[in-house]
Amino acid sequence: MASAAEQLAANLNFGALAKAEDLKKRLWFTLGALLVYRLGTYIPLPGIDPEALRQIFNANQGVLAMFNVFAGGAVGRMAIFALNIMPYISASIIIQLLTAVVPELEKLKKEGEQGRKQINQYTRYLTVVLALFQSWGIAVGLQSSGSVVASPGLFFIMSTVITLTGGTMFMMWLGEQITQRGIGNGISLIIFAGIVAELPSVLAQAFELGRQGVISTPLLLSLLILVGITIAVIVFCERAQRRLLIQYPKRQQGNKVFEGNSSHLPLKLNTAGVIPPIFASSLLLLPTTALSFQSNPPEWLRLTAQLLGHGQPLFMALYALLIIFFCFFYTAIVFNPTETADNLRKYGGFIPGIRPGEKTAQYIDYVLTRITVIGAFYITLVCLLPEMLIGQLGQSFYLLGGTSLLIVVTVTMDTVAQVQGYLLAHQYEGLVKKSQLRGKRR
């Protein structure tokens, strides 16, 4: 059995990929869908003056600047996909939070596939509501920001709301199609494609700053080395797990006695994923965004936006505290130690030295809390990296650190793991067919 596994691992190469027809179709479908998404990020909204929009957007350092990274530049161009998939992500997070406090949703979650479909339907409805609200805010903000809109009025607001909401719904459908008929998670791949598409221009901008002398050559090389180290740290921490030993006792079925076996309960170092930095950034950048859409803002809003500017000590301190808070909060939402302990007791599993039931739940919660402390520190350090660069260099480096690298690395790891899974299944099918042919010949 070991030699067969070694042979399968050795055969997972491009030759195996060439023979896996189903995997090739999935890969081509995924690439085609992502190409459609990228084309949509270049189709502008009707009635927008691109030059006036570019001037206002370059002066804006609010939440739109961060979302422009995730949208692949569609926000800066104010394209039909400017909202990107963010309303769907926000709706998914809100529904997950409500599932923990609303008994009806919690009951649906436990009903299996049928309940999951109903929850997904609620998520789609909430996505439409959020998209309508956000697109209306963008339309009103564009109309009140000066000469961006050629013909302001009700028609512009209605057309912008319909176009942006329709673009979000199309992207949500496209992401679901990638998940079902392609490879990887469709929503994650759409965000991944937007970030990666902007990476060449950001690197070119960094090298141009080095050529102009704004950034010294040693500093630029140090920046690239720092990016490599950050990627290595993200890979290591995202793969890190604390495995709790689970023991299953002997059991008798009829006249047969089956020996007890053991397995592991994996607890990830980073259970919350990229949700904490996204939520923390959105909350802290709201004052700056509100300031950018007002021609004569009040004094308190101007002072608040100045104190919460990128690279400011207050911004980084609050950013770190919010990331840590959301790490613990979201981990508590997505992982329930009591439910896990009940499932273990239901199937006869137990942690050696720990009594089943409440004691097991307390022990799992004890271990999870301590590894979440390390995970929160890791996410905070990675996400504060671009803020430190902004504070020191006065340049925006969203794509060279923080949340962007975290998304790119984790999505790449998950997609590669799925490709390897398809290749492994294909290799097993080939071995089964060969063994069947040999049996017939004999």
Secondary structure, DSSP 4 states (H G I P E B T S, - for coil): -HHHHHHHHHH-SHHHHHH-HHHHHHHHHHHHHHHHHHHHTTSBPTTB-HHHHHHHHHH--SHHHHHHHHTTTHHHHTBTTTTTTHHHHHHHHHHHHHHHH-HHHHHHHTTTHHHHHHHHHHHHHHHHHHHHHHHHHHHHHHHTSSSSBSS-SHHHHHHHHHHHHHHHHHHHHHHHHHHHHSSS-HHHHHHHHHHHHHHHHHHHHHHHHHHHTSS-HHHHHHHHHHHHHHHHHHHHHHH-EEEEEEE---EEETTEEEPP-EEEEEEES-SSTTHHHHHHHHHHTHHHHHHHT-SS--HHHHHHHHHTSTT-HHHHHHHHHHHHHHHHHHHHHH--HHHHHHHHHHTT-B-TTS-TTHHHHHHHHHHHHHHHHHHHHHHHHHHHHHHHHHHHHSS--GGGSTHHHHHHHHHHHHHHHHHHHHHHHHHHHHHHHHHHHHHHH-
